[in-house]
Every structure is written in C-alpha cells, then in structure tokens.
C-alpha cells in the first residue's frame, strides 16, 4: 500500500512538472487557448513597462536634441535663437557680451580654436542684440556659419556695431568703451583663430582684419594678418602694403620680416614672368 501511495505521489509530481512545461510552451506558442489569469496580469505588466520605456526613450531623445542645439550654438554652429540681449537691459547685454568674449579668449589660450570661434560669435550676437535694445534693429554683423569654413551666416548691413553704441545714452562711457574694444578684439581674435585652422579661409581672415582697421588703422595684428591673408590670396602688392605698415609698428618682428621677404620675392618672380611672356 505504501508502494502504491509512493507511485501515486511520483506520478502527481511528474504530472505537475509536465503541466508547467506545457504552460510555458503554450504561453510562447501564441495558440488560441485562453491564458491563465496570472499570465495575463504578467503580460499587462510587461506591456506597461514597455510603454514606460518608450516614454523614457522619447524624453532622452528630446534632451539630446536640446543638448545638440546648445552644443551647436556654443561651437559656432547654426544659431537659431535671437540673442538674449534683444529682451533684456543694455547693462545685462554688455555683461553677457564681455563674458562670451572672455570665454573665447580662454579657449584660444587653451588652443581650443573652434570653441573660441563660437564664443566670439556669441559675443558679437549679444552686441547685435544690444543694438536692437538701443533702437537700431537694422544693425548686422558678419557671422560665420561654420567654425572651420567661415561661410557667411549673416548679411553685413553695417561694418561695425560701434556707431549705435557710441550714440547710446543708455550706457555709461565705461560701458561704451568696453563694448567698442570687445568688438574689435572679437574680430581680431576670430582672424587669429581662423589662421590656426587646418584649412584657412583667408578671405574671411582679410574681412575680419579690415573691419578692425576701419576703426584702428594702426592696429598691428590686423595689419599683419591682412598682409598674410592677401599674400595667400595672391594679391601680393596689397599684401606688401599691409605688411610694411605692420613693420612700422613692430620693426623687429621676425614673422613680418619673413613675409615681407616672401612677398617681394613673389612680386619679382611675377614681374620676370610677365616680362618673359611679353617678349
């Protein structure tokens, strides 16, 4: 009798084991039989988990898009938002512009030239917004759509922001001077950054330097970099003019002397070639 009870117990255990396997297989097979309540509840929990995961994934994507947009703005990429200065007080706009300029200078010292370009452009955009606050909505600045290429992102309607700032009665004389100096420094520094690029946009370097020279005709760095830009653009006579002007400011600068020698050699060779072609 005890053997019978033992056999019955073994058979029941095997049946329970077989039943568990069948439930597991049935759950995965997707047959027409109704699933037990416990499995339906489990599936509902899994579906809810999937919905939560999808929502979290969408939130992460939105955060990444916002971060990417902010990253582009900080690195000179497409700038879609209006500068904050357009909706703030002039003193706040001055502070932000100077802060961005200072950050650009630090990036340049750290040899992070692309980041520096982005900071200088942000500073100029704040100055543009400052001019809007001061009542000159048509002011523009020559921007750069890409840190490396220097493609034009904004049409220049006025060569510099300085006239609007100088006429303003909303700024102190100290603030006016700080903005004027910061703008010139931004353009001069942008030219310096572009000269550090692997592929240099000499046309843009020349443009930035000439903006500085319109205000400060004896600015040594702008004169020298203008000469370098004209040299690489193949306009050797203009290059020599600016290089000699910079040489007057710094007679012992070896870089200026070297470029003057290179430019004079190019002019001589060009003249010899033209003379030879004429005969």
C-alpha positions in Angstrom: 0.0 0.0 0.0 2.8 2.3 0.8 4.3 1.5 -2.6 1.1 2.5 -4.3 0.9 5.8 -2.4 4.6 6.4 -3.4 3.9 5.7 -7.1 0.8 8.0 -7.0 2.9 10.7 -5.4 5.6 10.3 -8.1 3.0 10.3 -10.9 1.5 13.5 -9.5 4.9 15.2 -9.3 5.6 14.2 -12.9 2.2 15.5 -14.0 2.8 18.8 -12.3 6.2 19.1 -13.9 4.7 18.2 -17.3 1.9 20.7 -16.8 4.4 23.5 -16.0 6.3 22.8 -19.2 3.1 22.8 -21.2 2.1 26.2 -19.8 5.4 27.6 -20.6 5.3 26.3 -24.2 1.7 27.3 -24.6 2.5 30.9 -23.5 5.2 31.2 -26.1 3.3 29.4 -28.9 0.5 32.0 -29.2 -2.3 29.4 -29.6 -6.0 30.1 -29.4 -6.5 28.8 -25.9 -7.1 31.5 -23.2 -4.2 32.2 -21.0 -4.4 31.8 -17.2 -5.2 35.0 -15.2 -1.7 35.0 -13.8 -0.1 35.2 -17.3 -2.5 37.9 -18.5 -1.5 40.0 -15.5 2.2 39.4 -16.2 1.7 40.4 -19.8 -0.1 43.6 -18.8 2.8 44.5 -16.5 5.3 43.8 -19.3 3.3 46.0 -21.7 3.2 48.8 -19.2 6.9 48.5 -18.7 7.4 48.8 -22.5 5.2 51.9 -22.6 7.3 53.5 -19.8 10.5 52.6 -21.6 9.2 54.2 -24.8 8.3 57.4 -22.9 11.7 57.5 -21.3 13.4 56.9 -24.6 11.4 59.8 -26.2 12.4 62.1 -23.2 16.1 61.1 -23.7 15.9 61.9 -27.4 14.3 65.3 -26.7 17.1 66.1 -24.1 19.7 65.0 -26.7 18.2 67.3 -29.3 18.2 70.2 -26.9 21.8 69.4 -25.9 22.8 69.2 -29.6 21.2 72.6 -30.3 23.0 74.1 -27.3 26.3 72.5 -28.5 26.0 74.0 -31.9 25.4 77.4 -30.5 28.4 77.2 -28.2 30.7 75.9 -31.1 29.7 78.3 -33.8 27.1 76.2 -35.4 23.7 77.3 -36.7 22.3 80.0 -34.3 18.6 79.9 -34.5 17.6 81.8 -31.4 17.7 85.6 -31.1 20.4 86.9 -28.8 19.2 87.3 -25.2 20.1 91.0 -25.4 17.0 91.6 -27.5 14.9 91.0 -24.5 17.0 92.5 -21.7 18.5 95.6 -20.3 21.6 97.1 -22.0 23.8 96.6 -19.0 22.9 92.9 -19.0 23.7 92.6 -22.7 27.1 94.3 -22.2 27.9 91.9 -19.4 27.0 88.8 -21.4 28.9 90.0 -24.4 32.0 90.6 -22.3 31.6 87.2 -20.7 31.5 85.4 -24.0 34.5 87.4 -25.2 36.4 86.4 -22.1 35.5 82.8 -22.6 36.6 82.9 -26.2 40.0 84.3 -25.1 40.4 81.5 -22.6 39.5 78.9 -25.3 42.1 80.4 -27.6 44.8 80.2 -24.9 43.8 76.6 -24.4 44.2 76.1 -28.2 40.5 75.2 -28.5 40.1 77.3 -31.6 36.7 76.0 -32.7 35.2 76.7 -29.3 36.8 80.1 -29.2 35.3 81.0 -32.6 31.9 80.0 -31.2 32.3 82.2 -28.1 33.4 85.2 -30.1 30.4 84.8 -32.4 28.1 84.6 -29.4 29.7 87.8 -28.0 29.0 89.5 -31.4 25.5 88.3 -31.4 24.9 89.8 -27.9 26.3 93.1 -29.2 23.9 92.8 -32.1 21.1 92.3 -29.6 22.4 95.3 -27.7 22.0 97.5 -30.7 18.4 96.3 -31.0 17.8 97.3 -27.4 19.3 100.7 -28.2 16.8 101.1 -31.1 18.8 100.1 -34.2 17.1 96.9 -35.5 18.9 97.0 -38.9 22.3 96.5 -37.5 24.1 93.3 -38.6 27.4 91.6 -38.2 29.4 89.3 -40.5 29.0 85.9 -38.9 30.4 82.5 -39.7 28.2 79.5 -40.1 30.9 77.0 -39.5 33.9 77.2 -37.3 36.2 75.7 -39.9 35.0 77.1 -43.2 33.9 80.6 -42.3 30.8 80.5 -44.5 28.6 83.5 -44.2 25.7 83.2 -41.9 24.6 86.8 -41.6 24.5 89.6 -44.1 26.6 92.6 -43.1 24.3 95.7 -43.1 26.8 97.8 -41.2 30.6 97.3 -41.0 30.7 97.6 -37.2 28.3 97.9 -34.3 30.2 100.8 -32.9 28.1 103.7 -34.2 24.9 102.6 -32.5 26.8 102.0 -29.2 28.6 105.4 -29.4 25.3 107.3 -29.8 23.6 105.5 -27.0 22.5 107.4 -23.9 21.6 104.2 -22.1 25.2 103.1 -21.5 27.9 104.7 -19.4 31.1 105.9 -21.1 32.9 103.0 -19.5 30.4 100.5 -20.9 30.6 102.1 -24.4 34.4 101.8 -24.3 34.2 98.2 -23.2 31.8 97.2 -25.9 33.8 99.0 -28.6 37.1 97.4 -27.5 35.4 94.0 -27.2 34.0 94.1 -30.7 37.4 94.9 -32.2 39.0 92.2 -30.1 36.4 89.7 -31.3 37.1 90.3 -34.9 40.9 90.4 -34.4 40.7 87.1 -32.4 38.4 85.5 -35.0 41.1 86.1 -37.6 43.7 84.6 -35.3 41.6 81.5 -34.7 40.9 81.0 -38.4 44.7 81.2 -39.1 45.1 78.2 -36.8 42.7 76.0 -38.8 44.0 73.2 -41.0 42.1 74.8 -43.9 42.3 78.5 -43.6 39.7 80.8 -45.1 41.9 83.7 -46.0 39.1 85.7 -47.5 37.3 85.7 -44.1 40.6 86.5 -42.3 41.0 89.5 -44.5 37.4 90.6 -43.9 37.7 90.5 -40.2 41.0 92.3 -40.2 39.7 95.1 -42.4 36.8 95.6 -40.0 39.3 96.3 -37.3 41.4 98.6 -39.4 38.4 100.7 -40.3 38.4 101.7 -36.6 42.0 101.3 -35.7 44.1 101.9 -38.8 47.4 101.2 -37.0 46.4 98.0 -35.2 49.5 95.9 -35.6 47.8 92.5 -35.5 45.1 93.4 -38.0 47.8 94.9 -40.4 50.0 91.9 -40.2 47.1 89.4 -40.6 45.7 91.4 -43.5 49.1 91.1 -45.2 49.2 87.4 -44.6 45.7 86.9 -46.0 46.4 89.0 -49.1 49.6 87.0 -49.7 47.8 83.7 -49.6 45.0 85.1 -51.8 47.7 86.0 -54.4 47.3 89.8 -54.1 51.0 90.4 -53.4 51.0 94.2 -53.8 48.3 94.7 -51.2 50.0 92.1 -49.1 53.2 94.1 -49.2 51.4 97.3 -48.3 49.9 95.9 -45.1 53.0 94.0 -44.2 55.1 97.2 -44.5 52.6 99.1 -42.4 52.8 96.4 -39.7 56.6 96.6 -40.0 56.4 100.2 -39.0 54.6 99.2 -35.8 57.0 96.4 -34.9 60.3 96.7 -36.9 61.8 93.7 -35.1 59.0 91.2 -35.6 60.6 88.2 -37.4 57.3 86.9 -38.8 56.6 90.3 -40.5 60.1 90.4 -41.9 59.8 86.9 -43.3 56.5 87.6 -45.0 57.8 90.8 -46.5 60.8 88.9 -48.0 58.4 86.2 -49.4 56.1 88.8 -50.8 58.9 90.8 -52.5 60.2 87.6 -54.0 56.8 86.7 -55.4 56.4 90.2 -56.9 59.9 89.9 -58.6 59.1 86.5 -60.0 55.7 87.6 -61.3 57.4 90.6 -63.0 60.0 88.4 -64.6 57.4 86.0 -65.8 55.3 88.8 -67.3 58.4 90.3 -69.0 59.3 86.9 -70.4 55.8 86.4 -71.7 55.8 89.8 -73.4 59.0 89.0 -75.3 
